[in-house]
Amino acid sequence: MLDELAKAGRYLGQSMRLMVGLPEYDTYVAHMENTHPGEPMMSYDEFFRERQAARYGGAGKGGGCC
């Protein structure tokens, strides 16, 4: 029962972070290590900038209000 509750809490936390646009760097790292071993991995800063550009559009690509 406690394991199920903890798992539900993790999913809820992940869902909340995704709703507000906080990227999951740890999930990205685990994915890269499991499915793309030996390939270059973005740093946290690179990952964050890439996710922000994907969500809001990069500079010069339109989108955004400013």
PDBQT receptor file of N, H, CA, C and O in Angstrom, charges set to zero:
ATOM      1  N   MET A   1       0.819  -1.195   0.000  1.00  0.00    +0.000 N 
ATOM      2  CA  MET A   1       0.000   0.000   0.000  1.00  0.00    +0.000 C 
ATOM      3  C   MET A   1       0.866   1.263   0.000  1.00  0.00    +0.000 C 
ATOM      4  O   MET A   1       0.605   2.196  -0.760  1.00  0.00    +0.000 OA
ATOM      5  N   LEU A   2       1.888   1.293   0.845  1.00  0.00    +0.000 N 
ATOM      6  H   LEU A   2       2.101   0.535   1.463  1.00  0.00    +0.000 HD
ATOM      7  CA  LEU A   2       2.764   2.465   0.882  1.00  0.00    +0.000 C 
ATOM      8  C   LEU A   2       3.530   2.628  -0.418  1.00  0.00    +0.000 C 
ATOM      9  O   LEU A   2       3.746   3.752  -0.871  1.00  0.00    +0.000 OA
ATOM     10  N   ASP A   3       3.944   1.520  -1.025  1.00  0.00    +0.000 N 
ATOM     11  H   ASP A   3       3.769   0.607  -0.656  1.00  0.00    +0.000 HD
ATOM     12  CA  ASP A   3       4.648   1.595  -2.308  1.00  0.00    +0.000 C 
ATOM     13  C   ASP A   3       3.761   2.210  -3.383  1.00  0.00    +0.000 C 
ATOM     14  O   ASP A   3       4.213   3.038  -4.174  1.00  0.00    +0.000 OA
ATOM     15  N   GLU A   4       2.499   1.800  -3.405  1.00  0.00    +0.000 N 
ATOM     16  H   GLU A   4       2.132   1.127  -2.762  1.00  0.00    +0.000 HD
ATOM     17  CA  GLU A   4       1.559   2.340  -4.388  1.00  0.00    +0.000 C 
ATOM     18  C   GLU A   4       1.319   3.833  -4.162  1.00  0.00    +0.000 C 
ATOM     19  O   GLU A   4       1.227   4.607  -5.115  1.00  0.00    +0.000 OA
ATOM     20  N   LEU A   5       1.221   4.223  -2.907  1.00  0.00    +0.000 N 
ATOM     21  H   LEU A   5       1.296   3.594  -2.133  1.00  0.00    +0.000 HD
ATOM     22  CA  LEU A   5       1.023   5.629  -2.572  1.00  0.00    +0.000 C 
ATOM     23  C   LEU A   5       2.248   6.453  -2.967  1.00  0.00    +0.000 C 
ATOM     24  O   LEU A   5       2.106   7.552  -3.503  1.00  0.00    +0.000 OA
ATOM     25  N   ALA A   6       3.439   5.935  -2.710  1.00  0.00    +0.000 N 
ATOM     26  H   ALA A   6       3.554   5.042  -2.274  1.00  0.00    +0.000 HD
ATOM     27  CA  ALA A   6       4.666   6.634  -3.092  1.00  0.00    +0.000 C 
ATOM     28  C   ALA A   6       4.761   6.772  -4.608  1.00  0.00    +0.000 C 
ATOM     29  O   ALA A   6       5.152   7.823  -5.116  1.00  0.00    +0.000 OA
ATOM     30  N   LYS A   7       4.406   5.713  -5.326  1.00  0.00    +0.000 N 
ATOM     31  H   LYS A   7       4.089   4.859  -4.913  1.00  0.00    +0.000 HD
ATOM     32  CA  LYS A   7       4.435   5.747  -6.785  1.00  0.00    +0.000 C 
ATOM     33  C   LYS A   7       3.445   6.787  -7.308  1.00  0.00    +0.000 C 
ATOM     34  O   LYS A   7       3.767   7.549  -8.219  1.00  0.00    +0.000 OA
ATOM     35  N   ALA A   8       2.257   6.817  -6.739  1.00  0.00    +0.000 N 
ATOM     36  H   ALA A   8       1.996   6.197  -5.999  1.00  0.00    +0.000 HD
ATOM     37  CA  ALA A   8       1.256   7.806  -7.144  1.00  0.00    +0.000 C 
ATOM     38  C   ALA A   8       1.765   9.220  -6.866  1.00  0.00    +0.000 C 
ATOM     39  O   ALA A   8       1.531  10.132  -7.660  1.00  0.00    +0.000 OA
ATOM     40  N   GLY A   9       2.452   9.402  -5.756  1.00  0.00    +0.000 N 
ATOM     41  H   GLY A   9       2.642   8.661  -5.112  1.00  0.00    +0.000 HD
ATOM     42  CA  GLY A   9       3.018  10.708  -5.428  1.00  0.00    +0.000 C 
ATOM     43  C   GLY A   9       4.078  11.147  -6.425  1.00  0.00    +0.000 C 
ATOM     44  O   GLY A   9       4.144  12.318  -6.798  1.00  0.00    +0.000 OA
ATOM     45  N   ARG A  10       4.907  10.201  -6.853  1.00  0.00    +0.000 N 
ATOM     46  H   ARG A  10       4.853   9.249  -6.550  1.00  0.00    +0.000 HD
ATOM     47  CA  ARG A  10       5.934  10.524  -7.849  1.00  0.00    +0.000 C 
ATOM     48  C   ARG A  10       5.290  10.928  -9.173  1.00  0.00    +0.000 C 
ATOM     49  O   ARG A  10       5.710  11.900  -9.801  1.00  0.00    +0.000 OA
ATOM     50  N   TYR A  11       4.269  10.180  -9.595  1.00  0.00    +0.000 N 
ATOM     51  H   TYR A  11       3.928   9.391  -9.084  1.00  0.00    +0.000 HD
ATOM     52  CA  TYR A  11       3.575  10.519 -10.839  1.00  0.00    +0.000 C 
ATOM     53  C   TYR A  11       2.886  11.880 -10.733  1.00  0.00    +0.000 C 
ATOM     54  O   TYR A  11       2.910  12.667 -11.679  1.00  0.00    +0.000 OA
ATOM     55  N   LEU A  12       2.284  12.148  -9.601  1.00  0.00    +0.000 N 
ATOM     56  H   LEU A  12       2.264  11.508  -8.833  1.00  0.00    +0.000 HD
ATOM     57  CA  LEU A  12       1.627  13.435  -9.400  1.00  0.00    +0.000 C 
ATOM     58  C   LEU A  12       2.656  14.566  -9.455  1.00  0.00    +0.000 C 
ATOM     59  O   LEU A  12       2.420  15.591 -10.094  1.00  0.00    +0.000 OA
ATOM     60  N   GLY A  13       3.793  14.379  -8.789  1.00  0.00    +0.000 N 
ATOM     61  H   GLY A  13       3.985  13.546  -8.270  1.00  0.00    +0.000 HD
ATOM     62  CA  GLY A  13       4.840  15.400  -8.816  1.00  0.00    +0.000 C 
ATOM     63  C   GLY A  13       5.355  15.635 -10.221  1.00  0.00    +0.000 C 
ATOM     64  O   GLY A  13       5.554  16.779 -10.630  1.00  0.00    +0.000 OA
ATOM     65  N   GLN A  14       5.573  14.552 -10.968  1.00  0.00    +0.000 N 
ATOM     66  H   GLN A  14       5.411  13.622 -10.635  1.00  0.00    +0.000 HD
ATOM     67  CA  GLN A  14       6.048  14.691 -12.341  1.00  0.00    +0.000 C 
ATOM     68  C   GLN A  14       5.009  15.422 -13.187  1.00  0.00    +0.000 C 
ATOM     69  O   GLN A  14       5.357  16.293 -13.984  1.00  0.00    +0.000 OA
ATOM     70  N   SER A  15       3.747  15.074 -13.016  1.00  0.00    +0.000 N 
ATOM     71  H   SER A  15       3.465  14.367 -12.368  1.00  0.00    +0.000 HD
ATOM     72  CA  SER A  15       2.682  15.731 -13.771  1.00  0.00    +0.000 C 
ATOM     73  C   SER A  15       2.624  17.220 -13.466  1.00  0.00    +0.000 C 
ATOM     74  O   SER A  15       2.459  18.039 -14.369  1.00  0.00    +0.000 OA
ATOM     75  N   MET A  16       2.758  17.565 -12.194  1.00  0.00    +0.000 N 
ATOM     76  H   MET A  16       2.891  16.899 -11.460  1.00  0.00    +0.000 HD
ATOM     77  CA  MET A  16       2.718  18.975 -11.804  1.00  0.00    +0.000 C 
ATOM     78  C   MET A  16       3.888  19.735 -12.415  1.00  0.00    +0.000 C 
ATOM     79  O   MET A  16       3.708  20.848 -12.909  1.00  0.00    +0.000 OA
ATOM     80  N   ARG A  17       5.083  19.151 -12.389  1.00  0.00    +0.000 N 
ATOM     81  H   ARG A  17       5.229  18.247 -11.987  1.00  0.00    +0.000 HD
ATOM     82  CA  ARG A  17       6.245  19.823 -12.981  1.00  0.00    +0.000 C 
ATOM     83  C   ARG A  17       6.053  20.015 -14.478  1.00  0.00    +0.000 C 
ATOM     84  O   ARG A  17       6.397  21.068 -15.015  1.00  0.00    +0.000 OA
ATOM     85  N   LEU A  18       5.510  19.014 -15.156  1.00  0.00    +0.000 N 
ATOM     86  H   LEU A  18       5.231  18.158 -14.720  1.00  0.00    +0.000 HD
ATOM     87  CA  LEU A  18       5.273  19.137 -16.591  1.00  0.00    +0.000 C 
ATOM     88  C   LEU A  18       4.225  20.197 -16.890  1.00  0.00    +0.000 C 
ATOM     89  O   LEU A  18       4.338  20.913 -17.885  1.00  0.00    +0.000 OA
ATOM     90  N   MET A  19       3.205  20.309 -16.043  1.00  0.00    +0.000 N 
ATOM     91  H   MET A  19       3.112  19.728 -15.234  1.00  0.00    +0.000 HD
ATOM     92  CA  MET A  19       2.155  21.313 -16.268  1.00  0.00    +0.000 C 
ATOM     93  C   MET A  19       2.695  22.731 -16.176  1.00  0.00    +0.000 C 
ATOM     94  O   MET A  19       2.248  23.611 -16.912  1.00  0.00    +0.000 OA
ATOM     95  N   VAL A  20       3.645  22.964 -15.287  1.00  0.00    +0.000 N 
ATOM     96  H   VAL A  20       4.008  22.249 -14.689  1.00  0.00    +0.000 HD
ATOM     97  CA  VAL A  20       4.187  24.307 -15.143  1.00  0.00    +0.000 C 
ATOM     98  C   VAL A  20       5.456  24.508 -15.951  1.00  0.00    +0.000 C 
ATOM     99  O   VAL A  20       6.057  25.582 -15.915  1.00  0.00    +0.000 OA
ATOM    100  N   GLY A  21       5.865  23.474 -16.682  1.00  0.00    +0.000 N 
ATOM    101  H   GLY A  21       5.377  22.602 -16.711  1.00  0.00    +0.000 HD
ATOM    102  CA  GLY A  21       6.981  23.627 -17.604  1.00  0.00    +0.000 C 
ATOM    103  C   GLY A  21       8.355  23.384 -17.027  1.00  0.00    +0.000 C 
ATOM    104  O   GLY A  21       9.346  23.809 -17.621  1.00  0.00    +0.000 OA
ATOM    105  N   LEU A  22       8.455  22.716 -15.892  1.00  0.00    +0.000 N 
ATOM    106  H   LEU A  22       7.650  22.371 -15.409  1.00  0.00    +0.000 HD
ATOM    107  CA  LEU A  22       9.762  22.391 -15.350  1.00  0.00    +0.000 C 
ATOM    108  C   LEU A  22      10.248  21.081 -15.966  1.00  0.00    +0.000 C 
ATOM    109  O   LEU A  22       9.630  20.034 -15.773  1.00  0.00    +0.000 OA
ATOM    110  N   PRO A  23      11.338  21.138 -16.696  1.00  0.00    +0.000 N 
ATOM    111  CA  PRO A  23      11.808  19.935 -17.368  1.00  0.00    +0.000 C 
ATOM    112  C   PRO A  23      12.372  18.903 -16.389  1.00  0.00    +0.000 C 
ATOM    113  O   PRO A  23      12.828  19.253 -15.301  1.00  0.00    +0.000 OA
ATOM    114  N   GLU A  24      12.336  17.647 -16.782  1.00  0.00    +0.000 N 
ATOM    115  H   GLU A  24      11.966  17.363 -17.666  1.00  0.00    +0.000 HD
ATOM    116  CA  GLU A  24      12.802  16.525 -15.971  1.00  0.00    +0.000 C 
ATOM    117  C   GLU A  24      14.190  16.081 -16.431  1.00  0.00    +0.000 C 
ATOM    118  O   GLU A  24      14.312  15.151 -17.228  1.00  0.00    +0.000 OA
ATOM    119  N   TYR A  25      15.224  16.739 -15.937  1.00  0.00    +0.000 N 
ATOM    120  H   TYR A  25      15.124  17.495 -15.290  1.00  0.00    +0.000 HD
ATOM    121  CA  TYR A  25      16.584  16.411 -16.354  1.00  0.00    +0.000 C 
ATOM    122  C   TYR A  25      16.967  14.996 -15.933  1.00  0.00    +0.000 C 
ATOM    123  O   TYR A  25      17.624  14.289 -16.698  1.00  0.00    +0.000 OA
ATOM    124  N   ASP A  26      16.578  14.572 -14.754  1.00  0.00    +0.000 N 
ATOM    125  H   ASP A  26      16.044  15.146 -14.133  1.00  0.00    +0.000 HD
ATOM    126  CA  ASP A  26      16.917  13.222 -14.290  1.00  0.00    +0.000 C 
ATOM    127  C   ASP A  26      16.304  12.159 -15.202  1.00  0.00    +0.000 C 
ATOM    128  O   ASP A  26      16.930  11.134 -15.474  1.00  0.00    +0.000 OA
ATOM    129  N   THR A  27      15.091  12.401 -15.667  1.00  0.00    +0.000 N 
ATOM    130  H   THR A  27      14.582  13.233 -15.446  1.00  0.00    +0.000 HD
ATOM    131  CA  THR A  27      14.437  11.467 -16.593  1.00  0.00    +0.000 C 
ATOM    132  C   THR A  27      15.185  11.432 -17.916  1.00  0.00    +0.000 C 
ATOM    133  O   THR A  27      15.369  10.364 -18.501  1.00  0.00    +0.000 OA
ATOM    134  N   TYR A  28      15.615  12.596 -18.389  1.00  0.00    +0.000 N 
ATOM    135  H   TYR A  28      15.465  13.463 -17.914  1.00  0.00    +0.000 HD
ATOM    136  CA  TYR A  28      16.398  12.681 -19.624  1.00  0.00    +0.000 C 
ATOM    137  C   TYR A  28      17.709  11.901 -19.486  1.00  0.00    +0.000 C 
ATOM    138  O   TYR A  28      18.072  11.136 -20.379  1.00  0.00    +0.000 OA
ATOM    139  N   VAL A  29      18.413  12.094 -18.376  1.00  0.00    +0.000 N 
ATOM    140  H   VAL A  29      18.118  12.716 -17.650  1.00  0.00    +0.000 HD
ATOM    141  CA  VAL A  29      19.684  11.399 -18.148  1.00  0.00    +0.000 C 
ATOM    142  C   VAL A  29      19.469   9.884 -18.128  1.00  0.00    +0.000 C 
ATOM    143  O   VAL A  29      20.222   9.143 -18.760  1.00  0.00    +0.000 OA
ATOM    144  N   ALA A  30      18.449   9.425 -17.409  1.00  0.00    +0.000 N 
ATOM    145  H   ALA A  30      17.838  10.027 -16.896  1.00  0.00    +0.000 HD
ATOM    146  CA  ALA A  30      18.164   7.991 -17.351  1.00  0.00    +0.000 C 
ATOM    147  C   ALA A  30      17.839   7.449 -18.736  1.00  0.00    +0.000 C 
ATOM    148  O   ALA A  30      18.292   6.362 -19.096  1.00  0.00    +0.000 OA
ATOM    149  N   HIS A  31      17.062   8.190 -19.515  1.00  0.00    +0.000 N 
ATOM    150  H   HIS A  31      16.694   9.073 -19.223  1.00  0.00    +0.000 HD
ATOM    151  CA  HIS A  31      16.721   7.766 -20.871  1.00  0.00    +0.000 C 
ATOM    152  C   HIS A  31      17.979   7.656 -21.731  1.00  0.00    +0.000 C 
ATOM    153  O   HIS A  31      18.170   6.669 -22.440  1.00  0.00    +0.000 OA
ATOM    154  N   MET A  32      18.823   8.667 -21.662  1.00  0.00    +0.000 N 
ATOM    155  H   MET A  32      18.668   9.469 -21.086  1.00  0.00    +0.000 HD
ATOM    156  CA  MET A  32      20.049   8.656 -22.470  1.00  0.00    +0.000 C 
ATOM    157  C   MET A  32      20.949   7.486 -22.080  1.00  0.00    +0.000 C 
ATOM    158  O   MET A  32      21.502   6.813 -22.949  1.00  0.00    +0.000 OA
ATOM    159  N   GLU A  33      21.097   7.243 -20.789  1.00  0.00    +0.000 N 
ATOM    160  H   GLU A  33      20.648   7.789 -20.082  1.00  0.00    +0.000 HD
ATOM    161  CA  GLU A  33      21.955   6.145 -20.332  1.00  0.00    +0.000 C 
ATOM    162  C   GLU A  33      21.400   4.783 -20.740  1.00  0.00    +0.000 C 
ATOM    163  O   GLU A  33      22.165   3.876 -21.071  1.00  0.00    +0.000 OA
ATOM    164  N   ASN A  34      20.074   4.632 -20.720  1.00  0.00    +0.000 N 
ATOM    165  H   ASN A  34      19.453   5.369 -20.452  1.00  0.00    +0.000 HD
ATOM    166  CA  ASN A  34      19.456   3.342 -21.024  1.00  0.00    +0.000 C 
ATOM    167  C   ASN A  34      19.303   3.073 -22.512  1.00  0.00    +0.000 C 
ATOM    168  O   ASN A  34      19.473   1.937 -22.953  1.00  0.00    +0.000 OA
ATOM    169  N   THR A  35      18.986   4.094 -23.287  1.00  0.00    +0.000 N 
ATOM    170  H   THR A  35      18.848   5.017 -22.929  1.00  0.00    +0.000 HD
ATOM    171  CA  THR A  35      18.679   3.855 -24.696  1.00  0.00    +0.000 C 
ATOM    172  C   THR A  35      19.717   4.382 -25.672  1.00  0.00    +0.000 C 
ATOM    173  O   THR A  35      19.732   3.976 -26.835  1.00  0.00    +0.000 OA
ATOM    174  N   HIS A  36      20.585   5.281 -25.218  1.00  0.00    +0.000 N 
ATOM    175  H   HIS A  36      20.572   5.611 -24.274  1.00  0.00    +0.000 HD
ATOM    176  CA  HIS A  36      21.604   5.854 -26.097  1.00  0.00    +0.000 C 
ATOM    177  C   HIS A  36      22.967   5.892 -25.398  1.00  0.00    +0.000 C 
ATOM    178  O   HIS A  36      23.595   6.949 -25.336  1.00  0.00    +0.000 OA
ATOM    179  N   PRO A  37      23.431   4.754 -24.871  1.00  0.00    +0.000 N 
ATOM    180  CA  PRO A  37      24.710   4.765 -24.152  1.00  0.00    +0.000 C 
ATOM    181  C   PRO A  37      25.853   5.183 -25.070  1.00  0.00    +0.000 C 
ATOM    182  O   PRO A  37      25.909   4.787 -26.234  1.00  0.00    +0.000 OA
ATOM    183  N   GLY A  38      26.743   5.971 -24.541  1.00  0.00    +0.000 N 
ATOM    184  H   GLY A  38      26.698   6.293 -23.595  1.00  0.00    +0.000 HD
ATOM    185  CA  GLY A  38      27.915   6.399 -25.300  1.00  0.00    +0.000 C 
ATOM    186  C   GLY A  38      27.678   7.636 -26.151  1.00  0.00    +0.000 C 
ATOM    187  O   GLY A  38      28.634   8.198 -26.687  1.00  0.00    +0.000 OA
ATOM    188  N   GLU A  39      26.434   8.076 -26.291  1.00  0.00    +0.000 N 
ATOM    189  H   GLU A  39      25.658   7.620 -25.856  1.00  0.00    +0.000 HD
ATOM    190  CA  GLU A  39      26.164   9.290 -27.062  1.00  0.00    +0.000 C 
ATOM    191  C   GLU A  39      26.305  10.506 -26.159  1.00  0.00    +0.000 C 
ATOM    192  O   GLU A  39      26.107  10.411 -24.948  1.00  0.00    +0.000 OA
ATOM    193  N   PRO A  40      26.648  11.650 -26.747  1.00  0.00    +0.000 N 
ATOM    194  CA  PRO A  40      26.797  12.867 -25.932  1.00  0.00    +0.000 C 
ATOM    195  C   PRO A  40      25.493  13.224 -25.232  1.00  0.00    +0.000 C 
ATOM    196  O   PRO A  40      24.404  13.031 -25.772  1.00  0.00    +0.000 OA
ATOM    197  N   MET A  41      25.627  13.745 -24.028  1.00  0.00    +0.000 N 
ATOM    198  H   MET A  41      26.512  13.903 -23.589  1.00  0.00    +0.000 HD
ATOM    199  CA  MET A  41      24.474  14.122 -23.223  1.00  0.00    +0.000 C 
ATOM    200  C   MET A  41      24.549  15.620 -22.932  1.00  0.00    +0.000 C 
ATOM    201  O   MET A  41      25.623  16.148 -22.643  1.00  0.00    +0.000 OA
ATOM    202  N   MET A  42      23.413  16.299 -23.010  1.00  0.00    +0.000 N 
ATOM    203  H   MET A  42      22.540  15.871 -23.245  1.00  0.00    +0.000 HD
ATOM    204  CA  MET A  42      23.380  17.728 -22.712  1.00  0.00    +0.000 C 
ATOM    205  C   MET A  42      23.621  17.965 -21.224  1.00  0.00    +0.000 C 
ATOM    206  O   MET A  42      23.236  17.155 -20.381  1.00  0.00    +0.000 OA
ATOM    207  N   SER A  43      24.255  19.076 -20.922  1.00  0.00    +0.000 N 
ATOM    208  H   SER A  43      24.567  19.735 -21.607  1.00  0.00    +0.000 HD
ATOM    209  CA  SER A  43      24.365  19.499 -19.525  1.00  0.00    +0.000 C 
ATOM    210  C   SER A  43      22.984  19.966 -19.081  1.00  0.00    +0.000 C 
ATOM    211  O   SER A  43      22.083  20.118 -19.905  1.00  0.00    +0.000 OA
ATOM    212  N   TYR A  44      22.818  20.195 -17.778  1.00  0.00    +0.000 N 
ATOM    213  H   TYR A  44      23.550  20.072 -17.108  1.00  0.00    +0.000 HD
ATOM    214  CA  TYR A  44      21.523  20.675 -17.291  1.00  0.00    +0.000 C 
ATOM    215  C   TYR A  44      21.158  21.997 -17.949  1.00  0.00    +0.000 C 
ATOM    216  O   TYR A  44      20.014  22.199 -18.356  1.00  0.00    +0.000 OA
ATOM    217  N   ASP A  45      22.139  22.906 -18.054  1.00  0.00    +0.000 N 
ATOM    218  H   ASP A  45      23.069  22.742 -17.724  1.00  0.00    +0.000 HD
ATOM    219  CA  ASP A  45      21.854  24.208 -18.659  1.00  0.00    +0.000 C 
ATOM    220  C   ASP A  45      21.435  24.073 -20.115  1.00  0.00    +0.000 C 
ATOM    221  O   ASP A  45      20.488  24.731 -20.546  1.00  0.00    +0.000 OA
ATOM    222  N   GLU A  46      22.125  23.229 -20.884  1.00  0.00    +0.000 N 
ATOM    223  H   GLU A  46      22.894  22.694 -20.534  1.00  0.00    +0.000 HD
ATOM    224  CA  GLU A  46      21.756  22.995 -22.284  1.00  0.00    +0.000 C 
ATOM    225  C   GLU A  46      20.358  22.390 -22.379  1.00  0.00    +0.000 C 
ATOM    226  O   GLU A  46      19.545  22.799 -23.209  1.00  0.00    +0.000 OA
ATOM    227  N   PHE A  47      20.092  21.412 -21.516  1.00  0.00    +0.000 N 
ATOM    228  H   PHE A  47      20.752  21.080 -20.842  1.00  0.00    +0.000 HD
ATOM    229  CA  PHE A  47      18.786  20.754 -21.506  1.00  0.00    +0.000 C 
ATOM    230  C   PHE A  47      17.681  21.758 -21.184  1.00  0.00    +0.000 C 
ATOM    231  O   PHE A  47      16.641  21.780 -21.842  1.00  0.00    +0.000 OA
ATOM    232  N   PHE A  48      17.912  22.581 -20.176  1.00  0.00    +0.000 N 
ATOM    233  H   PHE A  48      18.757  22.564 -19.641  1.00  0.00    +0.000 HD
ATOM    234  CA  PHE A  48      16.908  23.569 -19.769  1.00  0.00    +0.000 C 
ATOM    235  C   PHE A  48      16.619  24.545 -20.904  1.00  0.00    +0.000 C 
ATOM    236  O   PHE A  48      15.457  24.830 -21.196  1.00  0.00    +0.000 OA
ATOM    237  N   ARG A  49      17.683  25.067 -21.555  1.00  0.00    +0.000 N 
ATOM    238  H   ARG A  49      18.626  24.836 -21.318  1.00  0.00    +0.000 HD
ATOM    239  CA  ARG A  49      17.490  26.005 -22.667  1.00  0.00    +0.000 C 
ATOM    240  C   ARG A  49      16.751  25.343 -23.828  1.00  0.00    +0.000 C 
ATOM    241  O   ARG A  49      15.882  25.961 -24.443  1.00  0.00    +0.000 OA
ATOM    242  N   GLU A  50      17.092  24.089 -24.130  1.00  0.00    +0.000 N 
ATOM    243  H   GLU A  50      17.798  23.587 -23.630  1.00  0.00    +0.000 HD
ATOM    244  CA  GLU A  50      16.441  23.370 -25.217  1.00  0.00    +0.000 C 
ATOM    245  C   GLU A  50      14.959  23.171 -24.927  1.00  0.00    +0.000 C 
ATOM    246  O   GLU A  50      14.123  23.343 -25.814  1.00  0.00    +0.000 OA
ATOM    247  N   ARG A  51      14.629  22.809 -23.685  1.00  0.00    +0.000 N 
ATOM    248  H   ARG A  51      15.308  22.669 -22.964  1.00  0.00    +0.000 HD
ATOM    249  CA  ARG A  51      13.231  22.609 -23.300  1.00  0.00    +0.000 C 
ATOM    250  C   ARG A  51      12.458  23.924 -23.328  1.00  0.00    +0.000 C 
ATOM    251  O   ARG A  51      11.298  23.949 -23.740  1.00  0.00    +0.000 OA
ATOM    252  N   GLN A  52      13.086  25.018 -22.892  1.00  0.00    +0.000 N 
ATOM    253  H   GLN A  52      14.028  24.998 -22.557  1.00  0.00    +0.000 HD
ATOM    254  CA  GLN A  52      12.436  26.323 -22.933  1.00  0.00    +0.000 C 
ATOM    255  C   GLN A  52      12.171  26.739 -24.376  1.00  0.00    +0.000 C 
ATOM    256  O   GLN A  52      11.094  27.248 -24.687  1.00  0.00    +0.000 OA
ATOM    257  N   ALA A  53      13.145  26.527 -25.258  1.00  0.00    +0.000 N 
ATOM    258  H   ALA A  53      14.019  26.113 -25.006  1.00  0.00    +0.000 HD
ATOM    259  CA  ALA A  53      12.966  26.860 -26.674  1.00  0.00    +0.000 C 
ATOM    260  C   ALA A  53      11.868  26.005 -27.286  1.00  0.00    +0.000 C 
ATOM    261  O   ALA A  53      11.082  26.495 -28.096  1.00  0.00    +0.000 OA
ATOM    262  N   ALA A  54      11.804  24.734 -26.909  1.00  0.00    +0.000 N 
ATOM    263  H   ALA A  54      12.443  24.336 -26.251  1.00  0.00    +0.000 HD
ATOM    264  CA  ALA A  54      10.767  23.851 -27.443  1.00  0.00    +0.000 C 
ATOM    265  C   ALA A  54       9.383  24.295 -26.973  1.00  0.00    +0.000 C 
ATOM    266  O   ALA A  54       8.407  24.193 -27.715  1.00  0.00    +0.000 OA
ATOM    267  N   ARG A  55       9.307  24.778 -25.762  1.00  0.00    +0.000 N 
ATOM    268  H   ARG A  55      10.100  24.861 -25.159  1.00  0.00    +0.000 HD
ATOM    269  CA  ARG A  55       8.003  25.175 -25.225  1.00  0.00    +0.000 C 
ATOM    270  C   ARG A  55       7.562  26.547 -25.721  1.00  0.00    +0.000 C 
ATOM    271  O   ARG A  55       6.405  26.732 -26.098  1.00  0.00    +0.000 OA
ATOM    272  N   TYR A  56       8.479  27.503 -25.721  1.00  0.00    +0.000 N 
ATOM    273  H   TYR A  56       9.419  27.352 -25.415  1.00  0.00    +0.000 HD
ATOM    274  CA  TYR A  56       8.119  28.882 -26.012  1.00  0.00    +0.000 C 
ATOM    275  C   TYR A  56       8.584  29.368 -27.379  1.00  0.00    +0.000 C 
ATOM    276  O   TYR A  56       8.231  30.472 -27.796  1.00  0.00    +0.000 OA
ATOM    277  N   GLY A  57       9.360  28.569 -28.069  1.00  0.00    +0.000 N 
ATOM    278  H   GLY A  57       9.647  27.673 -27.730  1.00  0.00    +0.000 HD
ATOM    279  CA  GLY A  57       9.912  29.003 -29.351  1.00  0.00    +0.000 C 
ATOM    280  C   GLY A  57      11.256  29.673 -29.137  1.00  0.00    +0.000 C 
ATOM    281  O   GLY A  57      11.440  30.437 -28.189  1.00  0.00    +0.000 OA
ATOM    282  N   GLY A  58      12.179  29.383 -30.014  1.00  0.00    +0.000 N 
ATOM    283  H   GLY A  58      12.030  28.763 -30.784  1.00  0.00    +0.000 HD
ATOM    284  CA  GLY A  58      13.520  29.976 -29.898  1.00  0.00    +0.000 C 
ATOM    285  C   GLY A  58      13.533  31.392 -30.424  1.00  0.00    +0.000 C 
ATOM    286  O   GLY A  58      12.566  31.862 -31.024  1.00  0.00    +0.000 OA
ATOM    287  N   ALA A  59      14.652  32.069 -30.188  1.00  0.00    +0.000 N 
ATOM    288  H   ALA A  59      15.438  31.687 -29.701  1.00  0.00    +0.000 HD
ATOM    289  CA  ALA A  59      14.812  33.443 -30.662  1.00  0.00    +0.000 C 
ATOM    290  C   ALA A  59      14.712  33.473 -32.173  1.00  0.00    +0.000 C 
ATOM    291  O   ALA A  59      15.327  32.658 -32.861  1.00  0.00    +0.000 OA
ATOM    292  N   GLY A  60      13.947  34.400 -32.682  1.00  0.00    +0.000 N 
ATOM    293  H   GLY A  60      13.447  35.062 -32.123  1.00  0.00    +0.000 HD
ATOM    294  CA  GLY A  60      13.825  34.563 -34.118  1.00  0.00    +0.000 C 
ATOM    295  C   GLY A  60      12.841  33.587 -34.769  1.00  0.00    +0.000 C 
ATOM    296  O   GLY A  60      12.696  33.580 -35.991  1.00  0.00    +0.000 OA
ATOM    297  N   LYS A  61      12.166  32.765 -33.959  1.00  0.00    +0.000 N 
ATOM    298  H   LYS A  61      12.284  32.772 -32.967  1.00  0.00    +0.000 HD
ATOM    299  CA  LYS A  61      11.232  31.794 -34.522  1.00  0.00    +0.000 C 
ATOM    300  C   LYS A  61       9.784  32.211 -34.296  1.00  0.00    +0.000 C 
ATOM    301  O   LYS A  61       8.874  31.399 -34.464  1.00  0.00    +0.000 OA
ATOM    302  N   GLY A  62       9.567  33.431 -33.928  1.00  0.00    +0.000 N 
ATOM    303  H   GLY A  62      10.306  34.091 -33.792  1.00  0.00    +0.000 HD
ATOM    304  CA  GLY A  62       8.198  33.842 -33.639  1.00  0.00    +0.000 C 
ATOM    305  C   GLY A  62       7.814  33.349 -32.265  1.00  0.00    +0.000 C 
ATOM    306  O   GLY A  62       8.679  32.989 -31.467  1.00  0.00    +0.000 OA
ATOM    307  N   GLY A  63       6.533  33.328 -31.981  1.00  0.00    +0.000 N 
ATOM    308  H   GLY A  63       5.830  33.620 -32.629  1.00  0.00    +0.000 HD
ATOM    309  CA  GLY A  63       6.097  32.895 -30.671  1.00  0.00    +0.000 C 
ATOM    310  C   GLY A  63       6.551  33.883 -29.614  1.00  0.00    +0.000 C 
ATOM    311  O   GLY A  63       7.254  34.843 -29.927  1.00  0.00    +0.000 OA
ATOM    312  N   GLY A  64       6.179  33.673 -28.424  1.00  0.00    +0.000 N 
ATOM    313  H   GLY A  64       5.607  32.893 -28.170  1.00  0.00    +0.000 HD
ATOM    314  CA  GLY A  64       6.581  34.571 -27.339  1.00  0.00    +0.000 C 
ATOM    315  C   GLY A  64       5.936  35.941 -27.497  1.00  0.00    +0.000 C 
ATOM    316  O   GLY A  64       5.448  36.277 -28.576  1.00  0.00    +0.000 OA
ATOM    317  N   CYS A  65       5.932  36.709 -26.462  1.00  0.00    +0.000 N 
ATOM    318  H   CYS A  65       6.329  36.437 -25.586  1.00  0.00    +0.000 HD
ATOM    319  CA  CYS A  65       5.252  38.002 -26.512  1.00  0.00    +0.000 C 
ATOM    320  C   CYS A  65       6.212  39.152 -26.677  1.00  0.00    +0.000 C 
ATOM    321  O   CYS A  65       5.770  40.269 -26.942  1.00  0.00    +0.000 OA
ATOM    322  N   CYS A  66       7.502  38.937 -26.534  1.00  0.00    +0.000 N 
ATOM    323  H   CYS A  66       7.861  38.029 -26.319  1.00  0.00    +0.000 HD
ATOM    324  CA  CYS A  66       8.426  40.073 -26.523  1.00  0.00    +0.000 C 
ATOM    325  C   CYS A  66       9.449  39.971 -27.629  1.00  0.00    +0.000 C 
ATOM    326  O   CYS A  66      10.304  40.847 -27.762  1.00  0.00    +0.000 OA
TER     327      CYS A  66
